[in-house]
Amino acid sequence: MEMALKKIGKRGEIVIPKNMRKGKGMEINAKVEIINLKNGILIVPIQKKFGDLAGLFGDKGVKNIKELDAVTHEFFAGMIE
């Protein structure tokens, strides 16, 4: 999984690295959905379907947003103390 460390600007803005945006439909003026999870925030291009997230968390078999929230919580719980 690719990761980047960024600072949040005065107005709450975060720059998503170009190499991460490339190929994800996140070009200039693209719209994204911001999903508030228990332990983080998920940013998804809105033209993408939920099925496009398949494989995001390996073999967890995430089928819907509720399961995604649970898996994300589990994933980040092991990384944040």
C-alpha positions as CSV (number, residue, x, y, z in Angstrom):
1,M,0.0,0.0,0.0
2,E,1.4,3.4,-1.0
3,M,1.4,6.1,1.7
4,A,2.3,9.8,2.0
5,L,2.7,12.2,4.9
6,K,1.0,15.6,4.3
7,K,0.1,18.7,6.3
8,I,-3.4,20.1,6.5
9,G,-3.5,23.7,5.2
10,K,-5.2,26.6,6.9
11,R,-8.5,25.9,5.2
12,G,-8.4,22.2,5.7
13,E,-6.9,21.4,2.3
14,I,-4.7,18.4,1.6
15,V,-2.7,17.9,-1.6
16,I,-3.0,14.3,-2.9
17,P,0.3,13.3,-4.5
18,K,0.1,13.2,-8.3
19,N,1.3,9.6,-8.5
20,M,-1.6,8.6,-6.2
21,R,-4.2,10.6,-8.2
22,K,-3.0,9.3,-11.6
23,G,-5.2,6.6,-13.0
24,K,-7.8,7.1,-10.2
25,G,-10.0,9.6,-12.1
26,M,-8.8,12.4,-9.8
27,E,-7.8,15.0,-12.3
28,I,-8.3,18.8,-11.8
29,N,-11.9,19.6,-10.9
30,A,-12.8,15.9,-10.4
31,K,-15.4,15.3,-7.7
32,V,-14.7,13.0,-4.9
33,E,-16.8,11.5,-2.1
34,I,-15.3,12.0,1.4
35,I,-16.5,9.3,3.8
36,N,-16.0,9.8,7.5
37,L,-15.0,6.4,9.1
38,K,-14.4,5.7,12.8
39,N,-10.7,6.0,12.6
40,G,-10.0,7.9,9.4
41,I,-11.3,9.5,6.2
42,L,-11.7,7.7,2.9
43,I,-11.6,9.7,-0.4
44,V,-13.2,8.0,-3.4
45,P,-13.7,9.4,-6.9
46,I,-17.5,9.6,-7.3
47,Q,-17.5,8.2,-10.8
48,K,-16.1,4.9,-9.3
49,K,-18.5,2.3,-8.1
50,F,-18.2,0.5,-4.7
51,G,-17.1,-2.6,-6.5
52,D,-14.0,-0.8,-7.8
53,L,-12.8,-0.9,-4.2
54,A,-12.6,-4.7,-4.3
55,G,-9.3,-5.9,-3.1
56,L,-8.5,-2.6,-1.3
57,F,-8.1,-4.6,2.0
58,G,-6.8,-7.8,0.6
59,D,-8.8,-10.9,1.2
60,K,-11.2,-9.3,3.7
61,G,-14.2,-9.7,1.3
62,V,-15.7,-6.2,1.9
63,K,-19.2,-6.0,0.4
64,N,-20.6,-2.7,1.6
65,I,-19.9,0.5,3.4
66,K,-20.7,-0.9,6.8
67,E,-18.2,-3.7,6.3
68,L,-15.6,-1.3,4.9
69,D,-15.9,0.8,8.0
70,A,-15.3,-2.2,10.2
71,V,-12.3,-3.4,8.2
72,T,-10.9,0.1,8.1
73,H,-11.2,0.3,11.8
74,E,-9.5,-3.0,12.2
75,F,-6.8,-2.0,9.8
76,F,-6.0,1.3,11.4
77,A,-6.3,0.0,15.0
78,G,-3.1,-2.0,14.4
79,M,-1.2,1.0,13.0
80,I,-2.2,3.7,15.5
81,E,-1.5,3.5,19.2
